[in-house]
Amino acid sequence: MTWLPDVLTYDLLAFCFAVTVCAGIVKGAVGFAMPLIMVVGMGMVLDPKLVVAGIILPTVLTNVMQIMRGGMETARQALRDFGLYIAIVCVMIFITAQFVTVIPTQVMYLVLGIPVTLLCAMQLAGFRLQVGPDKHRIASVIIGVISGVLGGLAGTWGPTTVLYLVALDTPKARQIAVQGVVYGIGAIVLLFGHLNSGILSRETIPFSVFLLLPAILGIRIGFMLHDRIDQATFRKLTLFVLLIAGLNLIRRGLI
């Protein structure tokens, strides 16, 4: 275990493995929430900066898998239709990723916990944004900035992206494909952003490599569940768990 950071005991590695498998299952089944679950779950026992480093490679790989499952033509269409949103998210991810190393740990907990809690509570309560065709461009800019900031600081821009796609009444199959493209490109930008920021380094890359296997295992199980479950019920259960975890992160940030 000498190739992994010294703080990672066998118990912590087993816990992180299990969290990543669960996160992969959720992503495979509903198309998003893998980084969010990993950040929330592992953030309860590890330094947030190490967690952000750990999720990067699994996020890149699983999003490539999601894109390939939807087909390249669908991915190209999504890139054409949501190019502005994707560009803004990527730019903001790269910029804000540079500030992770200077933000105190308690602030990181709040940065992670508050958006998680609010977004999950809103979705569980049935809140739904409505974005008409005439507001598509401005919504892409506003939500793109918010998503990019959350992505750069916390490694997760899924919830805001999902809210945005739902607000546009995006069909289920297309929504999954668009999410794969948005998260995939954003994850690659995040990788380079954190190589530059120092979060992803010689010391932390092995942890991210370690999490690749459980991520692959989880998303393959999730793919098998995708067409066999009531996704609305599954998604609500996932949001409820994330809501509780988000509240815990806020508690840790305030104490």
C-alpha positions as CSV (number, residue, x, y, z in Angstrom):
1,M,0.0,0.0,0.0
2,T,3.1,2.2,-0.1
3,W,2.1,3.6,-3.5
4,L,-1.1,5.1,-2.0
5,P,-1.3,8.2,0.3
6,D,-0.3,7.3,3.9
7,V,-3.6,8.4,5.3
8,L,-5.4,5.6,3.5
9,T,-5.7,2.6,5.8
10,Y,-7.2,-0.7,4.6
11,D,-10.5,0.1,6.2
12,L,-10.7,3.5,4.5
13,L,-9.8,1.9,1.1
14,A,-12.5,-0.7,1.6
15,F,-15.0,2.0,2.4
16,C,-14.0,4.1,-0.6
17,F,-14.2,1.0,-2.9
18,A,-17.8,0.4,-1.7
19,V,-18.8,4.0,-2.1
20,T,-17.4,4.1,-5.6
21,V,-19.3,0.9,-6.6
22,C,-22.5,2.4,-5.3
23,A,-21.8,5.6,-7.2
24,G,-21.2,3.7,-10.4
25,I,-24.4,1.7,-10.0
26,V,-26.4,5.0,-9.7
27,K,-24.7,6.6,-12.7
28,G,-25.2,3.5,-14.8
29,A,-28.9,3.4,-13.9
30,V,-29.8,7.1,-14.1
31,G,-26.9,8.8,-16.0
32,F,-25.5,11.1,-13.3
33,A,-24.6,11.6,-9.6
34,M,-21.4,9.5,-9.5
35,P,-19.0,12.3,-8.6
36,L,-21.6,13.7,-6.2
37,I,-22.0,10.4,-4.3
38,M,-18.3,9.8,-4.2
39,V,-17.6,13.3,-2.9
40,V,-20.4,13.1,-0.3
41,G,-19.6,9.5,0.8
42,M,-15.8,9.7,0.9
43,G,-15.9,13.3,2.1
44,M,-17.2,12.0,5.5
45,V,-13.9,10.2,6.2
46,L,-11.3,11.9,4.0
47,D,-9.9,15.3,3.3
48,P,-12.1,16.9,0.5
49,K,-9.0,17.7,-1.6
50,L,-8.0,14.0,-1.6
51,V,-11.5,13.1,-2.5
52,V,-11.6,15.5,-5.4
53,A,-8.4,14.0,-6.7
54,G,-9.7,10.5,-6.3
55,I,-12.9,11.0,-8.4
56,I,-11.2,12.5,-11.5
57,L,-10.0,9.3,-13.4
58,P,-13.2,7.3,-12.6
59,T,-15.3,10.2,-13.7
60,V,-13.4,10.5,-17.0
61,L,-13.6,6.7,-17.7
62,T,-17.2,6.2,-16.8
63,N,-18.4,9.1,-18.9
64,V,-16.5,7.8,-21.9
65,M,-18.4,4.5,-21.3
66,Q,-21.7,6.4,-21.1
67,I,-21.0,8.2,-24.3
68,M,-20.0,5.0,-26.2
69,R,-23.2,3.3,-25.0
70,G,-25.3,6.1,-26.4
71,G,-23.5,6.1,-29.8
72,M,-21.2,8.6,-31.4
73,E,-23.9,10.2,-33.6
74,T,-26.0,11.0,-30.5
75,A,-22.9,12.4,-28.9
76,R,-22.2,14.7,-31.9
77,Q,-25.8,15.9,-31.9
78,A,-25.6,16.7,-28.2
79,L,-22.4,18.6,-28.7
80,R,-24.0,20.7,-31.5
81,D,-27.1,21.5,-29.5
82,F,-25.5,22.2,-26.1
83,G,-22.1,23.6,-27.3
84,L,-22.5,26.9,-25.5
85,Y,-23.4,25.3,-22.2
86,I,-20.5,22.8,-22.5
87,A,-18.0,25.5,-23.3
88,I,-19.0,27.7,-20.4
89,V,-18.9,24.7,-18.0
90,C,-15.4,23.7,-19.1
91,V,-14.0,27.2,-18.9
92,M,-15.3,27.7,-15.4
93,I,-14.2,24.3,-14.2
94,F,-10.6,25.0,-15.3
95,I,-10.6,28.5,-13.7
96,T,-12.1,27.6,-10.4
97,A,-10.1,24.3,-10.1
98,Q,-7.1,26.5,-9.4
99,F,-8.6,27.8,-6.2
100,V,-9.1,24.4,-4.5
101,T,-5.7,24.4,-2.8
102,V,-6.3,27.7,-1.1
103,I,-9.8,27.1,0.2
104,P,-10.0,26.0,3.9
105,T,-11.4,22.5,4.5
106,Q,-14.5,23.8,6.4
107,V,-15.3,26.0,3.5
108,M,-15.0,23.1,1.1
109,Y,-17.5,21.1,3.2
110,L,-20.0,24.0,2.9
111,V,-19.3,24.4,-0.8
112,L,-20.1,20.7,-1.2
113,G,-22.9,20.4,1.3
114,I,-25.1,23.5,0.6
115,P,-25.6,22.9,-3.1
116,V,-26.1,19.2,-2.6
117,T,-28.8,19.8,0.0
118,L,-30.6,22.6,-1.8
119,L,-30.7,20.9,-5.2
120,C,-31.8,17.5,-3.8
121,A,-34.5,19.1,-1.6
122,M,-35.8,21.1,-4.6
123,Q,-36.0,18.0,-6.8
124,L,-37.6,15.9,-4.0
125,A,-40.2,18.6,-3.4
126,G,-41.1,18.5,-7.1
127,F,-39.6,21.9,-8.0
128,R,-39.1,22.2,-11.7
129,L,-37.5,25.0,-13.7
130,Q,-39.1,26.0,-17.0
131,V,-36.9,27.3,-19.7
132,G,-38.6,28.3,-23.0
133,P,-36.8,28.4,-26.4
134,D,-36.3,32.2,-26.1
135,K,-34.5,31.8,-22.8
136,H,-32.3,28.8,-23.8
137,R,-29.2,30.9,-24.5
138,I,-29.2,33.0,-21.3
139,A,-30.0,29.9,-19.3
140,S,-27.0,28.1,-20.8
141,V,-24.8,31.0,-19.7
142,I,-26.2,31.3,-16.1
143,I,-26.5,27.6,-15.3
144,G,-23.2,26.9,-17.1
145,V,-21.3,29.3,-14.8
146,I,-22.9,27.8,-11.7
147,S,-22.2,24.2,-12.9
148,G,-18.6,25.1,-13.8
149,V,-17.9,26.7,-10.4
150,L,-19.3,23.6,-8.6
151,G,-17.3,21.3,-10.9
152,G,-14.0,23.1,-10.4
153,L,-14.3,23.4,-6.6
154,A,-16.2,20.2,-5.7
155,G,-15.7,18.0,-8.8
156,T,-19.5,17.7,-9.4
157,W,-21.6,19.5,-11.9
158,G,-24.3,16.9,-12.3
159,P,-27.3,18.2,-10.3
160,T,-27.4,21.6,-12.0
161,T,-27.0,20.0,-15.4
162,V,-29.8,17.6,-14.7
163,L,-32.1,20.5,-13.5
164,Y,-31.2,22.4,-16.7
165,L,-32.0,19.4,-19.0
166,V,-35.3,18.8,-17.1
167,A,-36.2,22.5,-17.5
168,L,-35.8,22.1,-21.2
169,D,-38.1,19.0,-21.3
170,T,-35.3,16.9,-22.7
171,P,-36.5,13.3,-23.5
172,K,-35.1,10.6,-21.2
173,A,-32.8,8.9,-23.8
174,R,-31.5,12.1,-25.1
175,Q,-30.9,13.4,-21.6
176,I,-28.7,10.5,-20.8
177,A,-26.7,11.1,-23.9
178,V,-26.3,14.8,-23.3
179,Q,-25.2,14.1,-19.7
180,G,-22.5,11.8,-21.0
181,V,-21.1,14.4,-23.3
182,V,-21.3,17.2,-20.8
183,Y,-19.7,15.2,-18.0
184,G,-17.2,13.5,-20.2
185,I,-15.7,16.7,-21.7
186,G,-16.0,18.5,-18.3
187,A,-14.2,15.6,-16.6
188,I,-11.3,15.8,-19.1
189,V,-11.0,19.6,-18.4
190,L,-11.2,18.9,-14.7
191,L,-8.3,16.4,-15.0
192,F,-6.0,19.0,-16.7
193,G,-7.3,21.7,-14.3
194,H,-6.2,19.7,-11.3
195,L,-3.0,18.6,-12.9
196,N,-2.3,22.3,-13.0
197,S,-3.6,23.1,-9.6
198,G,-1.6,20.3,-7.9
199,I,-4.6,18.5,-6.6
200,L,-3.9,15.6,-9.0
201,S,-0.3,14.8,-8.4
202,R,2.2,12.0,-8.1
203,E,0.9,11.4,-4.5
204,T,-2.8,11.4,-5.3
205,I,-3.0,9.9,-8.8
206,P,-2.6,6.3,-7.4
207,F,-5.8,6.8,-5.3
208,S,-7.7,7.8,-8.4
209,V,-6.3,4.8,-10.3
210,F,-7.4,2.5,-7.4
211,L,-11.0,3.8,-7.7
212,L,-11.1,2.8,-11.4
213,L,-12.0,-0.8,-10.8
214,P,-15.0,-0.2,-8.5
215,A,-16.2,2.5,-10.8
216,I,-16.2,0.1,-13.8
217,L,-17.8,-2.6,-11.7
218,G,-20.5,-0.3,-10.5
219,I,-21.4,1.3,-13.8
220,R,-21.7,-2.1,-15.5
221,I,-24.2,-3.2,-12.9
222,G,-26.0,0.1,-13.3
223,F,-26.3,-0.4,-17.0
224,M,-27.9,-3.7,-16.4
225,L,-30.4,-2.1,-14.1
226,H,-31.1,0.8,-16.4
227,D,-33.9,-0.9,-18.4
228,R,-35.3,-3.0,-15.5
229,I,-36.2,-0.5,-12.8
230,D,-38.6,2.3,-12.1
231,Q,-36.1,5.1,-12.6
232,A,-38.3,7.8,-11.0
233,T,-38.5,5.8,-7.7
234,F,-34.8,5.0,-7.9
235,R,-33.8,8.6,-8.5
236,K,-36.0,9.8,-5.6
237,L,-34.3,7.4,-3.3
238,T,-30.9,8.4,-4.5
239,L,-31.7,12.1,-3.9
240,F,-33.0,11.4,-0.4
241,V,-29.7,9.7,0.5
242,L,-27.8,12.6,-1.0
243,L,-29.9,15.0,1.0
244,I,-29.0,13.4,4.3
245,A,-25.3,13.2,3.3
246,G,-25.4,16.9,2.2
247,L,-26.8,17.9,5.6
248,N,-24.0,16.0,7.3
249,L,-21.4,17.9,5.2
250,I,-23.0,21.2,6.2
251,R,-22.8,20.1,9.9
252,R,-19.1,19.4,9.5
253,G,-18.5,22.7,7.8
254,L,-20.2,24.7,10.6
255,I,-18.6,22.8,13.5
